[in-house]
Amino acid sequence: MMAAAMANQTPGDFAVVFTGQITEADLVKFVLQQVGIRCWLENEQMGTALPGVVSPTGSAVRVLVAEGDADKAKAEIKRSQQDETTEE
């Protein structure tokens, strides 16, 4: 699915807004989709199956958004993390 969405865009058209484990990346993806930001997971399968091989830290899954949405996406991620902290 990501390949089809990226077909007409160059790699410079995307920004990495989050890098982490698959569970964290899925949550970030959900948050961004809820506010209308299209996003994709990169290294989803390899990061899940072999995280230490893809990245020595185990944080192999990256969340990508269109470059024009990067600032809004980062703000939403920060807001959701603050909301999560205040709930605890």
Residue pairs with C-beta under 8 A, 6 or more apart in sequence:
1 40
2 40
2 41
2 42
5 38
5 40
6 14
6 40
9 66
12 67
13 66
13 67
14 40
14 64
14 65
14 66
14 67
15 64
15 65
15 66
15 67
15 69
15 70
15 73
16 42
16 62
16 63
16 64
17 28
17 32
17 39
17 63
17 64
17 65
17 70
17 73
17 74
17 77
18 24
18 25
18 28
18 62
18 63
18 77
19 25
19 55
19 59
19 60
19 61
19 62
19 63
20 28
20 59
20 61
21 47
21 51
21 58
21 59
21 61
22 41
22 44
22 47
22 48
22 61
24 61
25 41
25 44
25 47
25 61
25 62
25 63
26 41
27 80
28 39
28 63
28 77
28 80
29 39
29 41
29 63
31 76
31 77
31 80
32 38
32 39
32 63
32 65
32 73
32 76
32 77
33 39
35 72
35 76
37 65
37 69
37 72
37 73
37 76
38 65
38 66
38 69
39 63
39 64
39 65
39 73
40 63
40 64
40 65
41 61
41 62
41 63
41 64
42 61
42 62
42 63
42 64
43 54
43 60
43 61
43 62
44 61
46 53
46 54
46 60
47 54
47 55
47 60
47 61
48 61
51 58
51 59
51 60
52 58
54 60
63 73
65 73
